[in-house]
């Protein structure tokens, strides 16, 4: 039985959330880098791509439009990035918890419990 049927959309969601966490962490790390352009991943678009077997999320990655421009050309707004990172981390953990529950359920079924 393929993993897709065992875990449904959650396996792809975990992959996309992990990639998004990396992009958001990069934004935070480059908050002081002149000319750095903040990026984000459109979750719905990336999830659709991941579900169809795509591993390249570049089509779902976009540049953020800042609400307040910086004199050095940097578009990272630290509070916005930290909030997005925290929200994504909670969603990642929720997806991971669901997958762990599903794995435990399958393990118990295989053991005949």
C-alpha positions in Angstrom: 0.0 0.0 0.0 1.6 3.4 -1.0 2.3 5.9 1.7 -0.1 8.4 0.0 -3.0 6.2 0.8 -1.9 5.5 4.4 -1.2 9.1 5.3 -3.3 11.1 2.8 -2.5 14.7 2.3 -0.5 14.9 5.6 2.7 13.5 4.2 2.8 16.2 1.4 1.7 18.9 3.9 4.6 18.0 6.2 7.0 18.3 3.2 5.6 21.7 2.3 5.6 23.0 5.9 9.2 21.9 6.3 10.3 23.8 3.1 8.3 26.9 4.2 10.1 26.8 7.6 13.4 26.9 5.8 12.3 29.9 3.7 11.0 31.8 6.7 14.2 31.0 8.7 16.2 32.3 5.8 14.2 35.5 5.9 14.8 36.0 9.6 18.5 35.2 9.3 18.8 37.9 6.6 16.8 40.6 8.3 19.9 42.9 8.3 21.3 42.0 4.9 21.0 45.0 2.5 19.0 44.2 -0.6 17.7 40.9 0.7 14.2 40.1 -0.7 11.9 38.2 1.7 10.2 35.2 0.2 7.4 32.8 1.2 5.7 29.7 -0.1 2.1 29.7 -1.1 1.0 26.7 0.9 -2.0 25.7 -1.2 -0.2 25.9 -4.5 2.8 24.0 -3.1 0.6 21.4 -1.5 -1.1 20.8 -4.8 2.3 20.4 -6.5 3.5 18.0 -3.8 0.4 15.9 -4.0 0.9 15.4 -7.7 4.4 14.1 -7.1 6.3 17.4 -7.7 9.3 18.1 -5.6 10.2 21.5 -7.0 8.3 24.1 -4.9 9.9 27.1 -6.8 6.6 27.8 -8.6 4.9 28.3 -5.3 7.7 30.5 -3.9 7.1 34.2 -4.2 8.6 37.4 -3.0 6.8 39.3 -0.2 5.6 42.8 -0.8 6.7 44.8 2.3 4.2 47.1 4.1 7.1 49.4 5.0 10.0 49.8 2.7 13.6 49.8 4.0 16.2 52.3 2.9 18.7 49.5 2.1 16.3 47.6 -0.1 15.7 44.8 2.4 12.1 43.6 2.4 12.2 41.5 5.6 9.8 42.7 8.3 11.0 40.8 11.3 7.8 40.7 13.3 5.8 39.5 10.3 8.4 36.8 9.7 8.6 35.7 13.3 4.8 35.4 13.4 4.7 33.4 10.2 7.5 31.1 11.4 5.7 30.5 14.7 2.3 29.7 13.0 4.0 27.4 10.5 5.9 25.6 13.4 2.6 25.0 15.2 1.0 23.7 12.0 4.0 21.5 11.3 3.8 20.0 14.8 0.1 19.4 14.4 0.6 17.6 11.1 3.5 15.6 12.7 1.3 14.6 15.6 -1.4 13.4 13.3 1.1 11.3 11.3 2.5 9.8 14.5 -1.0 8.9 15.6 -1.7 7.3 12.3 1.6 5.3 12.5 0.7 4.1 16.0 -2.7 3.1 14.8 -1.2 1.1 11.9 1.4 -0.5 14.2 -1.3 -1.6 16.6 -3.4 -3.1 13.8 -0.4 -5.0 12.5 0.3 -6.4 16.0 -3.4 -7.4 16.3 -4.1 -5.2 19.3 
